[in-house]
Amino acid sequence: MIVSIDYESDTPLYTQLYDEIVRGIASGRLESGENLPSVRSLAGDLGINLHTVNKTYQLLKQEGFVHIHRQKGAVVQPAGSLPVTDAFRTRMERQLESLASEALCRSMREEEFLERCRSAYRSIRPQARDTHEGGRER
């Protein structure tokens, strides 16, 4: 598993790791049923604390991206199998609102903002724009 972590970033390491794993699942680089590295192994590979990786895995489990199996460890759940919950919608709206506010402060046009959102969505997995609508297969 290839993970890109910016040790100089203000973003906490567990958040960066969470985002990288979710991006891997969404893009298909991490497939359903695939085992993630053990907490100890990934922490060693990245040179970070075991508790950081454990916190990430627990968040991934809590959000339904992985299942923690006693013998297999963290196992990837299928992309597209998670429901679009009210909590997710609220979190997404909050993050988009923050980005939209900054875009407005920088005089970015609405069309450009929306196009960049669309482009970011499609860049993760080009076929996602055709196969997912509101978290469900069309």
The first five atom37 places (N, CA, C, CB, O) and aatype in JSON, in Angstrom:
{
  "aatype": [12, 9, 19, 15, 9, 3, 18, 6, 15, 3, 16, 14, 10, 18, 16, 5, 10, 18, 3, 6, 9, 19, 1, 7, 9, 0, 15, 7, 1, 10, 6, 15, 7, 6, 2, 10, 14, 15, 19, 1, 15, 10, 0, 7, 3, 10, 7, 9, 2, 10, 8, 16, 19, 2, 11, 16, 18, 5, 10, 10, 11, 5, 6, 7, 13, 19, 8, 9, 8, 1, 5, 11, 7, 0, 19, 19, 5, 14, 0, 7, 15, 10, 14, 19, 16, 3, 0, 13, 1, 16, 1, 12, 6, 1, 5, 10, 6, 15, 10, 0, 15, 6, 0, 10, 4, 1, 15, 12, 1, 6, 6, 6, 13, 10, 6, 1, 4, 1, 15, 0, 18, 1, 15, 9, 1, 14, 5, 0, 1, 3, 16, 8, 6, 7, 7, 1, 6, 1],
  "atom_mask": [
    [1, 1, 1, 1, 1],
    [1, 1, 1, 1, 1],
    [1, 1, 1, 1, 1],
    [1, 1, 1, 1, 1],
    [1, 1, 1, 1, 1],
    [1, 1, 1, 1, 1],
    [1, 1, 1, 1, 1],
    [1, 1, 1, 1, 1],
    [1, 1, 1, 1, 1],
    [1, 1, 1, 1, 1],
    [1, 1, 1, 1, 1],
    [1, 1, 1, 1, 1],
    [1, 1, 1, 1, 1],
    [1, 1, 1, 1, 1],
    [1, 1, 1, 1, 1],
    [1, 1, 1, 1, 1],
    [1, 1, 1, 1, 1],
    [1, 1, 1, 1, 1],
    [1, 1, 1, 1, 1],
    [1, 1, 1, 1, 1],
    [1, 1, 1, 1, 1],
    [1, 1, 1, 1, 1],
    [1, 1, 1, 1, 1],
    [1, 1, 1, 0, 1],
    [1, 1, 1, 1, 1],
    [1, 1, 1, 1, 1],
    [1, 1, 1, 1, 1],
    [1, 1, 1, 0, 1],
    [1, 1, 1, 1, 1],
    [1, 1, 1, 1, 1],
    [1, 1, 1, 1, 1],
    [1, 1, 1, 1, 1],
    [1, 1, 1, 0, 1],
    [1, 1, 1, 1, 1],
    [1, 1, 1, 1, 1],
    [1, 1, 1, 1, 1],
    [1, 1, 1, 1, 1],
    [1, 1, 1, 1, 1],
    [1, 1, 1, 1, 1],
    [1, 1, 1, 1, 1],
    [1, 1, 1, 1, 1],
    [1, 1, 1, 1, 1],
    [1, 1, 1, 1, 1],
    [1, 1, 1, 0, 1],
    [1, 1, 1, 1, 1],
    [1, 1, 1, 1, 1],
    [1, 1, 1, 0, 1],
    [1, 1, 1, 1, 1],
    [1, 1, 1, 1, 1],
    [1, 1, 1, 1, 1],
    [1, 1, 1, 1, 1],
    [1, 1, 1, 1, 1],
    [1, 1, 1, 1, 1],
    [1, 1, 1, 1, 1],
    [1, 1, 1, 1, 1],
    [1, 1, 1, 1, 1],
    [1, 1, 1, 1, 1],
    [1, 1, 1, 1, 1],
    [1, 1, 1, 1, 1],
    [1, 1, 1, 1, 1],
    [1, 1, 1, 1, 1],
    [1, 1, 1, 1, 1],
    [1, 1, 1, 1, 1],
    [1, 1, 1, 0, 1],
    [1, 1, 1, 1, 1],
    [1, 1, 1, 1, 1],
    [1, 1, 1, 1, 1],
    [1, 1, 1, 1, 1],
    [1, 1, 1, 1, 1],
    [1, 1, 1, 1, 1],
    [1, 1, 1, 1, 1],
    [1, 1, 1, 1, 1],
    [1, 1, 1, 0, 1],
    [1, 1, 1, 1, 1],
    [1, 1, 1, 1, 1],
    [1, 1, 1, 1, 1],
    [1, 1, 1, 1, 1],
    [1, 1, 1, 1, 1],
    [1, 1, 1, 1, 1],
    [1, 1, 1, 0, 1],
    [1, 1, 1, 1, 1],
    [1, 1, 1, 1, 1],
    [1, 1, 1, 1, 1],
    [1, 1, 1, 1, 1],
    [1, 1, 1, 1, 1],
    [1, 1, 1, 1, 1],
    [1, 1, 1, 1, 1],
    [1, 1, 1, 1, 1],
    [1, 1, 1, 1, 1],
    [1, 1, 1, 1, 1],
    [1, 1, 1, 1, 1],
    [1, 1, 1, 1, 1],
    [1, 1, 1, 1, 1],
    [1, 1, 1, 1, 1],
    [1, 1, 1, 1, 1],
    [1, 1, 1, 1, 1],
    [1, 1, 1, 1, 1],
    [1, 1, 1, 1, 1],
    [1, 1, 1, 1, 1],
    [1, 1, 1, 1, 1],
    [1, 1, 1, 1, 1],
    [1, 1, 1, 1, 1],
    [1, 1, 1, 1, 1],
    [1, 1, 1, 1, 1],
    [1, 1, 1, 1, 1],
    [1, 1, 1, 1, 1],
    [1, 1, 1, 1, 1],
    [1, 1, 1, 1, 1],
    [1, 1, 1, 1, 1],
    [1, 1, 1, 1, 1],
    [1, 1, 1, 1, 1],
    [1, 1, 1, 1, 1],
    [1, 1, 1, 1, 1],
    [1, 1, 1, 1, 1],
    [1, 1, 1, 1, 1],
    [1, 1, 1, 1, 1],
    [1, 1, 1, 1, 1],
    [1, 1, 1, 1, 1],
    [1, 1, 1, 1, 1],
    [1, 1, 1, 1, 1],
    [1, 1, 1, 1, 1],
    [1, 1, 1, 1, 1],
    [1, 1, 1, 1, 1],
    [1, 1, 1, 1, 1],
    [1, 1, 1, 1, 1],
    [1, 1, 1, 1, 1],
    [1, 1, 1, 1, 1],
    [1, 1, 1, 1, 1],
    [1, 1, 1, 1, 1],
    [1, 1, 1, 1, 1],
    [1, 1, 1, 1, 1],
    [1, 1, 1, 1, 1],
    [1, 1, 1, 1, 1],
    [1, 1, 1, 0, 1],
    [1, 1, 1, 0, 1],
    [1, 1, 1, 1, 1],
    [1, 1, 1, 1, 1],
    [1, 1, 1, 1, 1]
  ],
  "atom_positions": [
    [[0.85, -1.18, 0.0], [0.0, 0.0, 0.0], [0.89, 1.24, 0.0], [-0.97, 0.0, 1.23], [1.74, 1.41, 0.87]],
    [[0.69, 2.09, -0.98], [1.47, 3.32, -1.09], [0.67, 4.45, -0.47], [1.83, 3.63, -2.57], [-0.46, 4.73, -0.87]],
    [[1.27, 5.1, 0.52], [0.62, 6.2, 1.23], [1.55, 7.4, 1.19], [0.28, 5.81, 2.7], [2.75, 7.28, 1.42]],
    [[0.98, 8.55, 0.91], [1.75, 9.78, 0.88], [1.41, 10.61, 2.11], [1.49, 10.58, -0.43], [0.27, 11.06, 2.27]],
    [[2.39, 10.83, 2.96], [2.2, 11.6, 4.18], [3.13, 12.81, 4.14], [2.46, 10.73, 5.46], [4.31, 12.67, 3.81]],
    [[2.61, 13.97, 4.48], [3.41, 15.2, 4.55], [3.69, 15.49, 6.02], [2.68, 16.41, 3.85], [2.82, 15.99, 6.74]],
    [[4.89, 15.18, 6.46], [5.25, 15.32, 7.86], [5.34, 16.79, 8.29], [6.57, 14.64, 8.13], [5.34, 17.08, 9.49]],
    [[5.41, 17.7, 7.34], [5.51, 19.14, 7.63], [4.14, 19.82, 7.63], [6.42, 19.82, 6.62], [4.03, 20.99, 7.98]],
    [[3.1, 19.1, 7.24], [1.75, 19.67, 7.12], [1.15, 19.98, 8.49], [0.84, 18.71, 6.36], [1.49, 19.35, 9.49]],
    [[0.26, 20.96, 8.51], [-0.5, 21.26, 9.72], [-1.62, 20.25, 9.94], [-1.08, 22.68, 9.64], [-2.17, 20.16, 11.04]],
    [[-1.94, 19.48, 8.91], [-2.98, 18.45, 9.01], [-2.43, 17.28, 9.81], [-3.45, 17.98, 7.59], [-1.36, 16.76, 9.49]],
    [[-3.15, 16.85, 10.85], [-2.67, 15.73, 11.67], [-2.38, 14.48, 10.82], [-3.69, 15.39, 12.76], [-3.04, 14.24, 9.82]],
    [[-1.39, 13.72, 11.24], [-0.99, 12.52, 10.5], [-2.15, 11.52, 10.37], [0.18, 11.84, 11.19], [-2.32, 10.92, 9.31]],
    [[-2.93, 11.35, 11.43], [-4.03, 10.38, 11.35], [-5.07, 10.82, 10.32], [-4.7, 10.21, 12.73], [-5.68, 9.98, 9.66]],
    [[-5.27, 12.13, 10.17], [-6.21, 12.64, 9.18], [-5.67, 12.41, 7.77], [-6.49, 14.14, 9.4], [-6.41, 12.01, 6.87]],
    [[-4.37, 12.67, 7.58], [-3.76, 12.43, 6.27], [-3.85, 10.96, 5.9], [-2.29, 12.89, 6.27], [-4.18, 10.62, 4.76]],
    [[-3.57, 10.09, 6.85], [-3.61, 8.65, 6.6], [-5.04, 8.2, 6.29], [-3.05, 7.87, 7.82], [-5.26, 7.41, 5.37]],
    [[-6.0, 8.69, 7.05], [-7.42, 8.4, 6.81], [-7.8, 8.8, 5.39], [-8.31, 9.12, 7.84], [-8.4, 8.02, 4.66]],
    [[-7.46, 10.04, 5.02], [-7.8, 10.55, 3.68], [-7.17, 9.71, 2.58], [-7.36, 12.0, 3.55], [-7.81, 9.44, 1.56]],
    [[-5.92, 9.31, 2.77], [-5.22, 8.5, 1.76], [-5.88, 7.13, 1.59], [-3.74, 8.31, 2.16], [-6.04, 6.65, 0.47]],
    [[-6.28, 6.52, 2.69], [-6.91, 5.2, 2.61], [-8.29, 5.31, 1.96], [-7.02, 4.56, 4.01], [-8.65, 4.48, 1.13]],
    [[-9.06, 6.31, 2.35], [-10.39, 6.5, 1.73], [-10.24, 6.77, 0.24], [-11.15, 7.67, 2.41], [-11.01, 6.25, -0.57]],
    [[-9.25, 7.59, -0.13], [-8.99, 7.86, -1.55], [-8.63, 6.57, -2.28], [-7.86, 8.91, -1.72], [-9.06, 6.35, -3.41]],
    [[-7.83, 5.71, -1.64], [-7.46, 4.42, -2.23], [-8.66, 3.52, -2.45], [0.0, 0.0, 0.0], [-8.74, 2.83, -3.46]],
    [[-9.59, 3.52, -1.5], [-10.81, 2.72, -1.64], [-11.67, 3.28, -2.77], [-11.61, 2.68, -0.31], [-12.15, 2.54, -3.62]],
    [[-11.86, 4.6, -2.77], [-12.71, 5.25, -3.78], [-12.16, 5.05, -5.19], [-12.85, 6.74, -3.49], [-12.92, 4.87, -6.14]],
    [[-10.84, 5.08, -5.32], [-10.21, 4.97, -6.64], [-10.11, 3.53, -7.13], [-8.84, 5.6, -6.62], [-9.86, 3.28, -8.31]],
    [[-10.29, 2.58, -6.2], [-10.16, 1.18, -6.58], [-8.75, 0.63, -6.38], [0.0, 0.0, 0.0], [-8.51, -0.55, -6.63]],
    [[-7.82, 1.48, -5.92], [-6.46, 0.99, -5.64], [-6.48, 0.02, -4.47], [-5.51, 2.16, -5.35], [-5.67, -0.91, -4.41]],
    [[-7.4, 0.23, -3.53], [-7.62, -0.71, -2.44], [-8.96, -1.39, -2.72], [-7.61, 0.0, -1.02], [-9.99, -0.73, -2.77]],
    [[-8.93, -2.68, -2.89], [-10.12, -3.41, -3.3], [-10.87, -4.01, -2.12], [-9.75, -4.5, -4.28], [-10.3, -4.26, -1.06]],
    [[-12.14, -4.24, -2.34], [-12.99, -4.88, -1.35], [-12.37, -6.2, -0.91], [-14.42, -5.09, -1.9], [-11.97, -7.01, -1.75]],
    [[-12.31, -6.41, 0.4], [-11.76, -7.65, 0.93], [-10.25, -7.63, 1.12], [0.0, 0.0, 0.0], [-9.69, -8.55, 1.72]],
    [[-9.59, -6.59, 0.63], [-8.14, -6.48, 0.77], [-7.79, -6.15, 2.22], [-7.57, -5.4, -0.19], [-8.45, -5.34, 2.87]],
    [[-6.73, -6.79, 2.71], [-6.25, -6.51, 4.05], [-5.35, -5.29, 4.04], [-5.51, -7.72, 4.63], [-4.46, -5.17, 3.19]],
    [[-5.57, -4.38, 4.97], [-4.64, -3.27, 5.16], [-3.46, -3.81, 5.96], [-5.32, -2.05, 5.89], [-3.59, -4.81, 6.66]],
    [[-2.31, -3.15, 5.86], [-1.16, -3.59, 6.66], [-1.51, -3.55, 8.15], [0.08, -2.7, 6.38], [-2.38, -2.79, 8.58]],
    [[-0.84, -4.37, 8.93], [-1.07, -4.34, 10.38], [-0.68, -2.96, 10.91], [-0.25, -5.46, 11.1], [0.09, -2.23, 10.29]],
    [[-1.23, -2.62, 12.05], [-0.93, -1.33, 12.68], [0.57, -1.19, 12.86], [-1.66, -1.2, 14.05], [1.15, -0.16, 12.51]],
    [[1.2, -2.21, 13.4], [2.65, -2.17, 13.65], [3.44, -2.02, 12.36], [3.09, -3.45, 14.39], [4.39, -1.23, 12.3]],
    [[3.06, -2.77, 11.33], [3.77, -2.73, 10.05], [3.66, -1.35, 9.4], [3.21, -3.79, 9.11], [4.67, -0.79, 8.96]],
    [[2.44, -0.8, 9.33], [2.25, 0.5, 8.69], [2.94, 1.61, 9.48], [0.76, 0.81, 8.54], [3.55, 2.51, 8.89]],
    [[2.84, 1.55, 10.79], [3.52, 2.55, 11.62], [5.02, 2.5, 11.38], [3.2, 2.32, 13.12], [5.67, 3.54, 11.27]],
    [[5.57, 1.3, 11.32], [7.01, 1.15, 11.06], [7.4, 1.65, 9.69], [0.0, 0.0, 0.0], [8.41, 2.34, 9.54]],
    [[6.6, 1.32, 8.66], [6.89, 1.76, 7.3], [6.86, 3.28, 7.18], [5.89, 1.15, 6.32], [7.68, 3.87, 6.46]],
    [[5.92, 3.92, 7.88], [5.77, 5.37, 7.78], [6.6, 6.13, 8.81], [4.32, 5.75, 7.93], [6.75, 7.35, 8.73]],
    [[7.13, 5.4, 9.79], [7.91, 6.04, 10.83], [7.05, 6.9, 11.75], [0.0, 0.0, 0.0], [7.45, 7.98, 12.18]],
    [[5.83, 6.4, 12.04], [4.93, 7.13, 12.92], [4.51, 6.24, 14.08], [3.69, 7.64, 12.14], [4.76, 5.03, 14.06]],
    [[3.89, 6.83, 15.08], [3.48, 6.13, 16.28], [2.37, 5.11, 15.98], [3.01, 7.13, 17.33], [1.49, 5.36, 15.16]],
    [[2.43, 3.97, 16.66], [1.4, 2.93, 16.53], [0.01, 3.49, 16.82], [1.7, 1.77, 17.48], [-0.96, 3.12, 16.16]],
    [[-0.09, 4.36, 17.81], [-1.38, 4.91, 18.21], [-2.0, 5.77, 17.11], [-1.23, 5.74, 19.48], [-3.22, 5.86, 17.0]],
    [[-1.15, 6.39, 16.29], [-1.65, 7.2, 15.17], [-2.34, 6.3, 14.15], [-0.48, 7.98, 14.5], [-3.44, 6.62, 13.68]],
    [[-1.7, 5.19, 13.81], [-2.29, 4.25, 12.85], [-3.54, 3.61, 13.45], [-1.26, 3.15, 12.45], [-4.55, 3.46, 12.77]],
    [[-3.47, 3.23, 14.72], [-4.63, 2.63, 15.38], [-5.82, 3.59, 15.38], [-4.26, 2.23, 16.82], [-6.95, 3.17, 15.14]],
    [[-5.57, 4.86, 15.66], [-6.63, 5.87, 15.65], [-7.25, 5.96, 14.25], [-6.09, 7.25, 16.09], [-8.47, 6.04, 14.11]],
    [[-6.41, 5.95, 13.23], [-6.89, 5.99, 11.85], [-7.77, 4.79, 11.55], [-5.71, 6.05, 10.86], [-8.87, 4.94, 11.01]],
    [[-7.31, 3.6, 11.89], [-8.07, 2.38, 11.62], [-9.41, 2.39, 12.37], [-7.25, 1.14, 12.02], [-10.43, 1.95, 11.83]],
    [[-9.42, 2.89, 13.6], [-10.66, 2.96, 14.36], [-11.65, 3.92, 13.71], [-10.38, 3.39, 15.81], [-12.85, 3.65, 13.68]],
    [[-11.16, 5.05, 13.2], [-12.03, 6.0, 12.49], [-12.57, 5.38, 11.2], [-11.26, 7.3, 12.16], [-13.75, 5.55, 10.88]],
    [[-11.72, 4.67, 10.48], [-12.15, 4.0, 9.26], [-13.23, 2.96, 9.57], [-10.95, 3.32, 8.55], [-14.19, 2.81, 8.82]],
    [[-13.06, 2.25, 10.67], [-14.06, 1.26, 11.11], [-15.36, 1.97, 11.48], [-13.53, 0.43, 12.31], [-16.44, 1.55, 11.06]],
    [[-15.25, 3.02, 12.25], [-16.42, 3.78, 12.71], [-17.24, 4.31, 11.53], [-15.98, 4.94, 13.61], [-18.47, 4.33, 11.58]],
    [[-16.55, 4.73, 10.48], [-17.23, 5.27, 9.29], [-17.65, 4.18, 8.3], [-16.32, 6.27, 8.6], [-18.32, 4.47, 7.31]],
    [[-17.25, 2.93, 8.56], [-17.68, 1.81, 7.72], [-16.79, 1.5, 6.53], [0.0, 0.0, 0.0], [-17.17, 0.71, 5.66]],
    [[-15.6, 2.11, 6.46], [-14.7, 1.86, 5.34], [-13.95, 0.54, 5.47], [-13.71, 3.0, 5.2], [-13.56, -0.07, 4.47]],
    [[-13.74, 0.1, 6.71], [-13.07, -1.18, 6.95], [-13.82, -1.95, 8.02], [-11.58, -0.96, 7.36], [-14.59, -1.39, 8.81]],
    [[-13.57, -3.23, 8.03], [-14.08, -4.12, 9.07], [-12.84, -4.64, 9.79], [-14.98, -5.3, 8.49], [-11.88, -5.06, 9.15]],
    [[-12.86, -4.61, 11.11], [-11.72, -5.13, 11.87], [-12.01, -6.59, 12.21], [-11.46, -4.28, 13.18], [-12.95, -6.9, 12.94]],
    [[-11.18, -7.47, 11.67], [-11.32, -8.91, 11.85], [-10.24, -9.36, 12.83], [-11.21, -9.69, 10.48], [-9.09, -8.94, 12.71]],
    [[-10.59, -10.19, 13.78], [-9.63, -10.62, 14.81], [-8.34, -11.22, 14.23], [-10.28, -11.63, 15.73], [-7.25, -10.96, 14.73]],
    [[-8.48, -12.02, 13.19], [-7.31, -12.68, 12.64], [-6.72, -11.97, 11.43], [-7.66, -14.08, 12.26], [-5.51, -11.96, 11.24]],
    [[-7.57, -11.36, 10.62], [-7.1, -10.72, 9.38], [-6.73, -9.26, 9.57], [-8.16, -10.83, 8.32], [-6.05, -8.69, 8.72]],
    [[-7.15, -8.65, 10.65], [-6.89, -7.22, 10.85], [-7.93, -6.37, 10.14], [0.0, 0.0, 0.0], [-9.1, -6.75, 10.05]],
    [[-7.5, -5.22, 9.63], [-8.42, -4.29, 8.95], [-8.63, -4.75, 7.52], [-7.86, -2.83, 8.99], [-7.68, -4.89, 6.75]],
    [[-9.9, -4.97, 7.16], [-10.27, -5.46, 5.83], [-11.15, -4.41, 5.15], [-11.01, -6.84, 5.92], [-12.11, -3.91, 5.75]],
    [[-10.81, -4.07, 3.91], [-11.52, -3.03, 3.16], [-12.94, -3.48, 2.82], [-10.75, -2.68, 1.88], [-13.16, -4.6, 2.36]],
    [[-13.89, -2.59, 3.04], [-15.28, -2.8, 2.64], [-15.44, -2.33, 1.19], [-16.26, -2.04, 3.59], [-14.64, -1.52, 0.72]],
    [[-16.45, -2.81, 0.48], [-16.64, -2.4, -0.91], [-16.93, -0.91, -1.05], [-17.77, -3.19, -1.53], [-17.73, -0.35, -0.3]],
    [[-16.29, -0.26, -2.02], [-16.6, 1.14, -2.33], [-18.03, 1.19, -2.84], [-15.6, 1.74, -3.39], [-18.46, 0.31, -3.58]],
    [[-18.76, 2.2, -2.44], [-20.14, 2.34, -2.87], [-21.12, 1.59, -2.0], [0.0, 0.0, 0.0], [-22.33, 1.68, -2.2]],
    [[-20.61, 0.85, -1.0], [-21.5, 0.08, -0.14], [-21.95, 0.87, 1.08], [-20.82, -1.19, 0.31], [-22.85, 0.44, 1.81]],
    [[-21.34, 2.02, 1.31], [-21.69, 2.83, 2.47], [-22.88, 3.73, 2.16], [-20.49, 3.67, 2.93], [-22.95, 4.31, 1.08]],
    [[-23.8, 3.85, 3.09], [-24.93, 4.76, 2.86], [-24.49, 6.21, 3.0], [-26.08, 4.45, 3.85], [-23.53, 6.52, 3.7]],
    [[-25.2, 7.09, 2.32], [-24.97, 8.53, 2.46], [-25.82, 8.96, 3.65], [-25.34, 9.34, 1.13], [-27.03, 9.15, 3.53]],
    [[-25.16, 9.12, 4.8], [-25.87, 9.45, 6.04], [-26.03, 10.95, 6.21], [-25.13, 8.86, 7.24], [-25.37, 11.74, 5.54]],
    [[-26.92, 11.33, 7.11], [-27.09, 12.74, 7.44], [-25.79, 13.32, 8.02], [-28.25, 12.94, 8.44], [-25.43, 14.46, 7.73]],
    [[-25.1, 12.52, 8.82], [-23.84, 12.98, 9.41], [-22.81, 13.27, 8.32], [-23.29, 11.94, 10.41], [-22.09, 14.26, 8.38]],
    [[-22.75, 12.39, 7.3], [-21.82, 12.62, 6.19], [-22.21, 13.88, 5.44], [-21.8, 11.41, 5.24], [-21.36, 14.71, 5.13]],
    [[-23.5, 14.02, 5.14], [-23.96, 15.22, 4.41], [-23.61, 16.49, 5.17], [-25.48, 15.15, 4.17], [-23.15, 17.47, 4.58]],
    [[-23.82, 16.48, 6.48], [-23.52, 17.65, 7.31], [-22.03, 17.97, 7.26], [-23.96, 17.41, 8.76], [-21.64, 19.12, 7.1]],
    [[-21.19, 16.94, 7.42], [-19.74, 17.14, 7.38], [-19.3, 17.65, 6.02], [-19.0, 15.83, 7.72], [-18.47, 18.55, 5.93]],
    [[-19.85, 17.07, 4.95], [-19.5, 17.49, 3.6], [-19.92, 18.94, 3.36], [-20.16, 16.57, 2.56], [-19.15, 19.73, 2.82]],
    [[-21.13, 19.29, 3.77], [-21.61, 20.67, 3.59], [-20.74, 21.66, 4.34], [-23.06, 20.79, 4.05], [-20.45, 22.75, 3.84]],
    [[-20.32, 21.29, 5.54], [-19.45, 22.17, 6.34], [-18.12, 22.39, 5.63], [-19.21, 21.56, 7.75], [-17.62, 23.52, 5.58]],
    [[-17.54, 21.33, 5.1], [-16.26, 21.45, 4.4], [-16.41, 22.24, 3.11], [-15.68, 20.07, 4.1], [-15.56, 23.07, 2.79]],
    [[-17.48, 21.99, 2.37], [-17.71, 22.73, 1.13], [-17.98, 24.21, 1.41], [-18.88, 22.13, 0.35], [-17.52, 25.08, 0.67]],
    [[-18.71, 24.48, 2.49], [-18.99, 25.86, 2.88], [-17.69, 26.61, 3.17], [-19.92, 25.9, 4.1], [-17.53, 27.77, 2.79]],
    [[-16.79, 25.95, 3.85], [-15.5, 26.56, 4.17], [-14.72, 26.87, 2.9], [-14.68, 25.63, 5.09], [-14.16, 27.96, 2.75]],
    [[-14.67, 25.91, 1.98], [-13.98, 26.13, 0.7], [-14.66, 27.21, -0.13], [-13.92, 24.82, -0.09], [-13.99, 28.04, -0.74]],
    [[-16.0, 27.21, -0.15], [-16.74, 28.22, -0.91], [-16.49, 29.61, -0.33], [-18.25, 27.9, -0.91], [-16.36, 30.58, -1.08]],
    [[-16.43, 29.71, 0.98], [-16.17, 31.0, 1.62], [-14.81, 31.54, 1.21], [-16.24, 30.87, 3.14], [-14.67, 32.71, 0.87]],
    [[-13.81, 30.67, 1.23], [-12.47, 31.1, 0.83], [-12.44, 31.46, -0.65], [-11.44, 30.01, 1.13], [-11.79, 32.43, -1.04]],
    [[-13.13, 30.69, -1.47], [-13.18, 30.98, -2.91], [-13.81, 32.36, -3.15], [-13.98, 29.89, -3.66], [-13.33, 33.13, -3.98]],
    [[-14.88, 32.65, -2.42], [-15.53, 33.96, -2.56], [-14.6, 35.09, -2.12], [-16.82, 34.01, -1.73], [-14.53, 36.13, -2.76]],
    [[-13.88, 34.88, -1.03], [-12.92, 35.89, -0.55], [-11.83, 36.15, -1.58], [-12.29, 35.45, 0.78], [-11.24, 37.23, -1.62]],
    [[-11.56, 35.15, -2.4], [-10.52, 35.28, -3.43], [-11.12, 35.64, -4.8], [-9.73, 33.98, -3.55], [-10.42, 35.62, -5.81]],
    [[-12.4, 35.97, -4.81], [-13.11, 36.39, -6.03], [-13.17, 35.31, -7.1], [-12.45, 37.62, -6.61], [-13.19, 35.61, -8.29]],
    [[-13.19, 34.05, -6.67], [-13.34, 32.96, -7.64], [-14.79, 32.92, -8.09], [-12.89, 31.58, -7.02], [-15.71, 33.03, -7.28]],
    [[-14.98, 32.76, -9.37], [-16.34, 32.67, -9.92], [-16.98, 31.34, -9.51], [-16.32, 32.82, -11.46], [-16.3, 30.32, -9.37]],
    [[-18.29, 31.36, -9.34], [-19.04, 30.16, -8.97], [-18.82, 29.03, -9.97], [-20.53, 30.48, -8.85], [-18.66, 27.88, -9.58]],
    [[-18.81, 29.37, -11.25], [-18.63, 28.35, -12.28], [-17.29, 27.64, -12.13], [-18.74, 28.98, -13.68], [-17.21, 26.42, -12.28]],
    [[-16.24, 28.41, -11.83], [-14.92, 27.79, -11.66], [-14.91, 26.9, -10.41], [-13.83, 28.88, -11.55], [-14.37, 25.8, -10.43]],
    [[-15.51, 27.39, -9.33], [-15.58, 26.61, -8.1], [-16.29, 25.27, -8.36], [-16.31, 27.4, -6.99], [-15.79, 24.21, -7.97]],
    [[-17.44, 25.33, -9.02], [-18.21, 24.11, -9.3], [-17.45, 23.18, -10.24], [-19.57, 24.47, -9.89], [-17.49, 21.96, -10.07]],
    [[-16.78, 23.74, -11.23], [-16.0, 22.91, -12.17], [-14.85, 22.22, -11.44], [-15.45, 23.77, -13.32], [-14.55, 21.05, -11.72]],
    [[-14.21, 22.92, -10.52], [-13.11, 22.3, -9.76], [-13.63, 21.19, -8.84], [-12.37, 23.37, -8.93], [-12.97, 20.17, -8.66]],
    [[-14.81, 21.39, -8.27], [-15.44, 20.33, -7.47], [-15.72, 19.11, -8.34], [-16.77, 20.84, -6.81], [-15.41, 17.98, -7.95]],
    [[-16.3, 19.34, -9.5], [-16.63, 18.26, -10.44], [-15.35, 17.53, -10.87], [-17.37, 18.82, -11.68], [-15.31, 16.3, -10.92]],
    [[-14.33, 18.3, -11.19], [-13.07, 17.73, -11.64], [-12.42, 16.88, -10.54], [-12.11, 18.84, -12.08], [-11.9, 15.8, -10.82]],
    [[-12.44, 17.37, -9.31], [-11.87, 16.62, -8.2], [-12.61, 15.31, -8.0], [-11.9, 17.46, -6.9], [-11.99, 14.27, -7.78]],
    [[-13.93, 15.35, -8.07], [-14.75, 14.15, -7.91], [-14.41, 13.13, -8.99], [-16.25, 14.51, -7.97], [-14.22, 11.95, -8.7]],
    [[-14.34, 13.6, -10.22], [-14.1, 12.69, -11.35], [-12.66, 12.19, -11.4], [-14.42, 13.39, -12.64], [-12.41, 11.11, -11.94]],
    [[-11.72, 12.94, -10.85], [-10.32, 12.52, -10.91], [-10.03, 11.32, -10.02], [-9.41, 13.68, -10.53], [-9.09, 10.57, -10.27]],
    [[-10.83, 11.14, -8.99], [-10.62, 10.01, -8.08], [-10.86, 8.7, -8.8], [-11.54, 10.13, -6.84], [-10.06, 7.77, -8.73]],
    [[-11.97, 8.65, -9.48], [-12.33, 7.44, -10.21], [-13.24, 7.86, -11.35], [-13.03, 6.37, -9.27], [-14.44, 8.06, -11.15]],
    [[-12.68, 7.99, -12.54], [-13.46, 8.52, -13.66], [-14.83, 7.88, -13.85], [-12.69, 8.36, -14.91], [-15.79, 8.57, -14.19]],
    [[-14.94, 6.57, -13.63], [-16.23, 5.93, -13.82], [-17.2, 6.22, -12.68], [-16.05, 4.44, -13.97], [-18.39, 5.94, -12.8]],
    [[-16.72, 6.78, -11.57], [-17.6, 7.06, -10.43], [-18.72, 8.02, -10.81], [-16.8, 7.65, -9.26], [-19.82, 7.91, -10.28]],
    [[-18.45, 8.93, -11.72], [-19.48, 9.9, -12.11], [-20.65, 9.22, -12.82], [-18.89, 10.98, -13.01], [-21.76, 9.74, -12.83]],
    [[-20.38, 8.04, -13.4], [-21.43, 7.34, -14.13], [-22.12, 6.26, -13.3], [-20.86, 6.73, -15.37], [-23.26, 5.9, -13.58]],
    [[-21.43, 5.75, -12.27], [-21.99, 4.59, -11.57], [-22.6, 4.93, -10.22], [-20.93, 3.58, -11.37], [-23.36, 4.12, -9.69]],
    [[-22.29, 6.08, -9.65], [-22.81, 6.4, -8.33], [-23.65, 7.66, -8.35], [-21.67, 6.55, -7.34], [-23.29, 8.68, -8.94]],
    [[-24.77, 7.56, -7.71], [-25.65, 8.71, -7.55], [-26.18, 8.63, -6.13], [-26.83, 8.71, -8.62], [-27.0, 7.77, -5.8]],
    [[-25.69, 9.55, -5.28], [-26.16, 9.54, -3.9], [-25.77, 8.3, -3.13], [0.0, 0.0, 0.0], [-26.5, 7.88, -2.23]],
    [[-24.64, 7.7, -3.48], [-24.16, 6.53, -2.76], [-24.78, 5.22, -3.22], [0.0, 0.0, 0.0], [-24.53, 4.18, -2.61]],
    [[-25.57, 5.24, -4.28], [-26.21, 4.02, -4.77], [-25.89, 3.83, -6.24], [-27.73, 4.07, -4.56], [-25.68, 4.79, -6.98]],
    [[-25.86, 2.57, -6.64], [-25.69, 2.25, -8.05], [-26.93, 2.71, -8.81], [-25.44, 0.72, -8.26], [-28.05, 2.57, -8.32]],
    [[-26.72, 3.25, -9.99], [-27.87, 3.65, -10.82], [-28.32, 2.49, -11.65], [-27.51, 4.84, -11.72], [-29.27, 2.62, -12.42]]
  ]
}
